[in-house]
Amino acid sequence: MPPLTEAALRVAVATVDLTAAVRFEQEFHSAWQEAVQTDCTVPMHTFLHRWGVFVALRRYPSRAARLDELERAVGQATDREEARASSSELAALLREAASEVSG
């Protein structure tokens, strides 16, 4: 897992999902502007954590594939139980990635 710095995450995002790199740049600039305008570091910390979780979810191809499968399953679920089961596993993946980021 890369350090939670803008430079390290920029490289990691471009490595795991090149198309997300554009979104990373846009969100970085928005977070930076908000931090400057509010004189608060929370927007930058939130940005770094969010993209850290993004990298953690996608840095292992099998985890990234499962994430995609679960997102599709939730979107295509035909009943509440099916959606709930996929959502539960998706939540577990998110918790696992967040714990990797938090260290």
Stockholm file with secondary structure:
# STOCKHOLM 1.0

chainA/1-103         MPPLTEAALRVAVATVDLTAAVRFEQEFHSAWQEAVQTDCTVPMHTFLHRWGVFVALRRYPSRAARLDELERAVGQATDREEARASSSELAALLREAASEVSG
#=GR chainA/1-103 SS CCCSSHHHHHHHHHHHCTTHHHHHHHHHHHHHHHHHHHTCSHHHHHHHHHHHHHHHHHSSHHHHHHHHHHHHHHHHCSSHHHHHHHHHHHHHHHHHHHHHHHC
#=GC SS_cons         CCCSSHHHHHHHHHHHCTTHHHHHHHHHHHHHHHHHHHTCSHHHHHHHHHHHHHHHHHSSHHHHHHHHHHHHHHHHCSSHHHHHHHHHHHHHHHHHHHHHHHC
//
